[in-house]
Amino acid sequence: MNLTLSAVYEEVPESEGGGYVAYTEELPGAISEGETIEEARENLRDAIEVLLEANRELARTAMPDMG
């Protein structure tokens, strides 16, 4: 399954620790961070995978006849 989401990257000021925050508006809860944009992108990709798997598992347990 291919899923296309829009990633939003925000630079964190050095006074607040620096780095980048990354999230996607289409999938609430998918948020991550990194020291660089590349690291934030990779971490966001991982966060999306974990969130989607958790949602699939929740759906399987909530509707056992469907899984």
Helices and strands as residue ranges (DSSP letters): E 7-11, G 14-16, E 20-24, E 31-34, H 37-62
